[in-house]
Amino acid sequence: MGVRSKPQQTAPAADERAVEAFIGKGGGVTKEPAESGKRTRLQLRLPDELLKRIDAVRPKGITAPSRHDWFLQAMIEKLERDEVKPWTQPQR
């Protein structure tokens, strides 16, 4: 068996550099508002039936949002709607 020298490495192609830059940039699970600062813990108690309904509509799979992320997104959507047209208490 013959002995070969170590192959010379060439500079990565432009596409490979772009891919490496994209991977190195990382990412997040949720889209958070830019003004998010201090975070406060909140305990939320939900009826089992409501949690079952939420889990039924929440996407499934490897890349599905966690319950936490789903709740954050739902709250952000609600705030965006109510900031345009404020919510009023129903009359009893």
C-alpha positions as CSV (number, residue, x, y, z in Angstrom):
1,M,0.0,0.0,0.0
2,G,1.3,3.4,-1.0
3,V,1.6,6.4,1.3
4,R,-0.2,9.5,0.3
5,S,0.2,13.0,1.5
6,K,-2.6,14.8,3.3
7,P,-5.0,16.5,0.8
8,Q,-4.8,20.2,0.8
9,Q,-8.0,22.0,2.1
10,T,-9.4,24.6,-0.1
11,A,-11.3,27.7,1.0
12,P,-15.1,27.0,1.3
13,A,-17.2,28.1,-1.6
14,A,-19.3,31.2,-1.2
15,D,-22.5,29.1,-0.7
16,E,-20.8,27.1,2.1
17,R,-19.7,30.3,3.8
18,A,-23.3,31.6,3.6
19,V,-24.6,28.4,5.1
20,E,-22.1,28.4,7.9
21,A,-22.9,32.1,8.7
22,F,-26.6,31.2,8.8
23,I,-26.1,28.2,11.1
24,G,-23.7,30.3,13.3
25,K,-26.3,33.0,13.7
26,G,-28.6,30.7,15.5
27,G,-32.3,31.4,16.1
28,G,-35.1,31.5,18.5
29,V,-38.3,29.5,19.0
30,T,-40.5,32.5,19.4
31,K,-40.8,36.0,18.0
32,E,-40.5,38.2,21.0
33,P,-41.2,42.0,21.1
34,A,-38.1,44.1,20.9
35,E,-39.0,45.9,24.2
36,S,-39.0,42.7,26.2
37,G,-36.9,43.4,29.3
38,K,-37.3,42.0,32.8
39,R,-39.4,38.9,32.9
40,T,-41.9,38.0,35.6
41,R,-42.9,34.5,36.5
42,L,-46.6,33.9,36.4
43,Q,-48.5,30.9,37.7
44,L,-51.4,30.0,35.5
45,R,-54.2,27.7,36.6
46,L,-56.3,26.3,33.8
47,P,-59.2,23.8,33.8
48,D,-58.2,20.4,32.4
49,E,-60.8,20.7,29.7
50,L,-59.4,24.1,28.5
51,L,-55.9,22.7,28.3
52,K,-57.2,19.7,26.3
53,R,-58.8,22.1,23.8
54,I,-55.6,24.1,23.5
55,D,-53.5,21.0,23.0
56,A,-56.0,19.8,20.3
57,V,-55.4,23.0,18.2
58,R,-51.7,23.5,19.0
59,P,-49.5,22.2,16.1
60,K,-47.9,18.8,16.6
61,G,-44.5,17.5,15.6
62,I,-40.8,18.0,16.1
63,T,-40.9,21.8,15.3
64,A,-44.2,22.5,17.0
65,P,-44.3,25.3,19.5
66,S,-44.2,24.5,23.2
67,R,-47.3,25.3,25.3
68,H,-45.3,28.3,26.7
69,D,-44.6,29.6,23.2
70,W,-48.2,29.0,22.1
71,F,-49.5,31.0,25.0
72,L,-47.0,33.9,24.3
73,Q,-48.1,34.0,20.7
74,A,-51.8,33.9,21.6
75,M,-51.3,36.8,24.1
76,I,-49.3,38.9,21.6
77,E,-52.0,38.4,18.9
78,K,-54.7,39.4,21.5
79,L,-52.9,42.5,22.5
80,E,-52.3,43.5,18.9
81,R,-56.1,43.2,18.2
82,D,-57.1,45.0,21.4
83,E,-54.6,47.8,20.9
84,V,-56.3,48.6,17.6
85,K,-59.9,48.2,18.9
86,P,-60.0,48.2,22.7
87,W,-61.9,45.4,24.4
88,T,-65.0,46.3,26.4
89,Q,-66.6,44.3,29.2
90,P,-69.8,42.6,28.0
91,Q,-73.0,44.1,29.6
92,R,-74.8,41.8,32.0
